[in-house]
Amino acid sequence: MTPNPQLLTTTIYSQITGKLAGHFAKGEAQAIARILIEDLLHLPLSHVMAGLNRPLSVREGQTLATAISRLLAGEPIQHVIGKTVFCGNQIIVNPSVLIPRPETELLVDIAVERLNARRTALDLFSGSGCIPVSIAKKTGAKCFAVELHDAAFGYLTRNIELNGADVTALKADACDGTLFGDMKFDLITANPPYITESEM
């Protein structure tokens, strides 16, 4: 589907929902349509549904068409819009890092119960940095984050900066026993990617 630039945003909402309905449940299709309109067009859906409409530009139509094609090809919405929310923080993601899962917030909750601003925490295999960023923001603790892979490390540093978190990013192998010398940490977290037994 290539959205017609002359169509108003309310019509586009209906078009997107209809196009996605064959691949997603109705409620999910509606939620995705809302996300696309709000994140790609930067237009609150409440304004759209209240009749505060405007025609789409050619560029907006092309952007929506590309996003819909990616969704129909199986890409997750977080990768299509390039971000997600984790523990109330905006986290930038792409296929180089895992999309933070809601259940991982439980790990942050446990960490928060055990830390305060005078403590230090270490997160291993940090990926997007969602865990150390959230711990630092919630507790004020000084956090260190270790990530080895170049692409993921770039997202780690971007998310630290984006959220203004007191996290030191270290590009290193988390399994390097000499990495920290005599440093001690009050808490160490790790949520590595799921791997097979043979890989482990």
C-alpha positions as CSV (number, residue, x, y, z in Angstrom):
1,M,0.0,0.0,0.0
2,T,1.3,3.4,-0.9
3,P,-0.6,6.1,1.0
4,N,-2.0,8.8,-1.3
5,P,-0.4,12.1,-0.1
6,Q,-3.8,13.9,-0.7
7,L,-5.5,11.7,1.8
8,L,-6.2,13.2,5.3
9,T,-4.6,11.6,8.3
10,T,-8.0,10.1,9.5
11,T,-8.2,8.2,6.2
12,I,-4.7,7.0,6.5
13,Y,-5.5,5.7,10.0
14,S,-8.3,3.6,8.5
15,Q,-6.1,2.5,5.6
16,I,-3.2,1.4,7.9
17,T,-5.6,-0.5,10.2
18,G,-7.2,-2.2,7.3
19,K,-4.0,-3.2,5.7
20,L,-2.6,-4.6,8.9
21,A,-5.8,-6.4,9.9
22,G,-4.9,-9.5,7.9
23,H,-1.6,-9.9,9.8
24,F,-2.5,-8.6,13.2
25,A,-5.5,-8.8,15.6
26,K,-7.8,-5.8,15.3
27,G,-6.7,-4.2,18.5
28,E,-3.0,-4.7,17.7
29,A,-3.5,-3.3,14.2
30,Q,-5.1,-0.2,15.7
31,A,-2.3,0.2,18.2
32,I,0.3,-0.1,15.5
33,A,-1.5,2.5,13.3
34,R,-1.5,4.9,16.2
35,I,2.2,4.4,16.8
36,L,3.0,5.0,13.1
37,I,0.9,8.2,13.0
38,E,2.3,9.5,16.2
39,D,5.9,8.5,15.7
40,L,6.4,8.9,12.0
41,L,4.0,11.9,11.4
42,H,4.5,13.4,14.8
43,L,0.8,14.0,15.0
44,P,-1.1,12.9,18.2
45,L,-3.9,10.5,17.3
46,S,-6.3,12.4,19.5
47,H,-5.9,15.3,17.1
48,V,-6.5,13.1,14.1
49,M,-9.6,11.5,15.6
50,A,-10.9,14.9,16.7
51,G,-10.9,16.0,13.1
52,L,-7.8,18.2,13.2
53,N,-6.6,16.7,9.9
54,R,-4.2,17.7,7.1
55,P,-3.1,16.1,3.9
56,L,0.0,14.0,4.0
57,S,3.1,15.2,2.2
58,V,4.7,12.9,-0.4
59,R,7.6,12.2,1.9
60,E,5.2,11.2,4.7
61,G,3.3,8.9,2.4
62,Q,6.5,7.2,1.4
63,T,7.7,6.9,5.0
64,L,4.4,5.2,6.0
65,A,4.5,2.9,2.9
66,T,8.0,1.8,3.8
67,A,7.1,1.2,7.5
68,I,4.0,-0.8,6.5
69,S,6.0,-3.0,4.1
70,R,8.6,-3.7,6.8
71,L,5.8,-4.7,9.3
72,L,4.1,-7.0,6.8
73,A,7.5,-8.6,6.2
74,G,7.7,-9.5,9.9
75,E,9.8,-6.7,11.4
76,P,8.9,-5.7,14.9
77,I,7.4,-2.3,15.4
78,Q,10.2,-1.3,17.6
79,H,12.7,-1.8,14.8
80,V,10.5,0.0,12.3
81,I,10.3,3.2,14.4
82,G,13.7,2.7,15.9
83,K,12.8,3.0,19.6
84,T,10.9,1.5,22.5
85,V,10.1,2.5,26.1
86,F,11.7,0.6,29.0
87,C,11.1,1.5,32.6
88,G,9.8,4.9,31.4
89,N,13.0,5.6,29.5
90,Q,13.2,6.0,25.7
91,I,15.6,3.4,24.3
92,I,16.9,3.5,20.8
93,V,17.0,0.1,19.1
94,N,17.8,-1.7,15.8
95,P,18.4,-5.3,14.8
96,S,21.9,-5.0,16.4
97,V,20.5,-5.1,19.9
98,L,17.7,-7.0,21.6
99,I,14.4,-5.3,22.0
100,P,13.9,-4.8,25.8
101,R,11.2,-7.1,27.1
102,P,8.7,-6.0,29.7
103,E,9.6,-8.9,32.0
104,T,13.2,-7.6,32.1
105,E,11.8,-4.6,34.1
106,L,11.5,-7.1,37.0
107,L,15.3,-7.4,37.0
108,V,15.6,-3.6,37.3
109,D,13.0,-3.6,40.1
110,I,15.0,-6.1,42.1
111,A,18.2,-4.1,41.5
112,V,16.5,-0.9,42.7
113,E,15.4,-2.6,45.9
114,R,19.1,-3.3,46.7
115,L,20.8,-0.1,45.6
116,N,21.0,3.6,46.6
117,A,22.9,6.6,45.4
118,R,26.1,5.6,47.3
119,R,26.4,2.2,45.6
120,T,27.9,1.0,42.4
121,A,26.4,-1.5,39.9
122,L,27.8,-3.4,36.9
123,D,25.8,-4.7,34.0
124,L,27.3,-7.3,31.7
125,F,26.3,-7.9,28.0
126,S,24.6,-4.6,28.1
127,G,23.3,-4.3,24.5
128,S,21.0,-1.3,24.3
129,G,21.9,-0.3,27.8
130,C,18.3,-0.4,29.0
131,I,19.2,-2.1,32.3
132,P,22.1,0.1,33.5
133,V,20.4,3.2,32.2
134,S,17.2,2.4,34.2
135,I,19.1,1.4,37.3
136,A,21.1,4.6,37.3
137,K,18.0,6.8,36.7
138,K,16.0,5.1,39.4
139,T,18.6,4.9,42.1
140,G,21.3,7.5,41.4
141,A,23.9,4.7,41.8
142,K,27.0,4.8,39.7
143,C,26.7,2.1,36.9
144,F,29.2,0.5,34.6
145,A,28.0,-1.2,31.4
146,V,30.1,-3.7,29.4
147,E,29.4,-4.5,25.7
148,L,31.8,-6.2,23.3
149,H,30.1,-5.8,19.9
150,D,30.7,-2.6,17.9
151,A,27.1,-2.1,16.6
152,A,25.5,-2.7,20.0
153,F,28.1,-0.5,21.8
154,G,27.1,2.4,19.6
155,Y,23.5,2.0,20.8
156,L,24.6,1.6,24.4
157,T,26.4,5.0,24.3
158,R,23.6,6.7,22.5
159,N,21.0,5.6,25.0
160,I,23.2,6.6,28.0
161,E,23.5,10.1,26.4
162,L,19.8,10.3,25.4
163,N,18.6,9.5,28.9
164,G,21.3,11.5,30.8
165,A,22.2,8.5,32.9
166,D,25.3,8.2,35.1
167,V,26.6,5.1,33.3
168,T,30.2,4.4,32.2
169,A,30.2,2.3,29.0
170,L,33.1,-0.1,28.5
171,K,33.7,-1.8,25.2
172,A,35.2,-5.1,26.4
173,D,34.7,-8.8,26.8
174,A,32.5,-9.3,29.9
175,C,34.3,-12.6,30.5
176,D,37.7,-10.9,30.8
177,G,38.7,-11.6,34.4
178,T,41.3,-8.8,34.4
179,L,38.9,-6.1,33.2
180,F,38.1,-4.5,36.6
181,G,41.2,-5.3,38.6
182,D,40.5,-4.7,42.3
183,M,37.2,-2.8,41.7
184,K,34.2,-4.0,43.7
185,F,30.5,-3.7,42.9
186,D,27.5,-3.8,45.1
187,L,25.4,-5.4,42.4
188,I,26.1,-7.2,39.1
189,T,23.3,-7.7,36.6
190,A,23.3,-9.7,33.4
191,N,20.6,-10.5,30.9
192,P,22.6,-12.1,28.0
193,P,20.9,-13.1,24.7
194,Y,19.2,-16.4,24.6
195,I,21.5,-19.1,23.1
196,T,21.4,-22.8,22.5
197,E,23.0,-25.3,24.8
198,S,25.6,-26.0,22.1
199,E,26.5,-22.3,21.9
200,M,26.7,-22.1,25.6
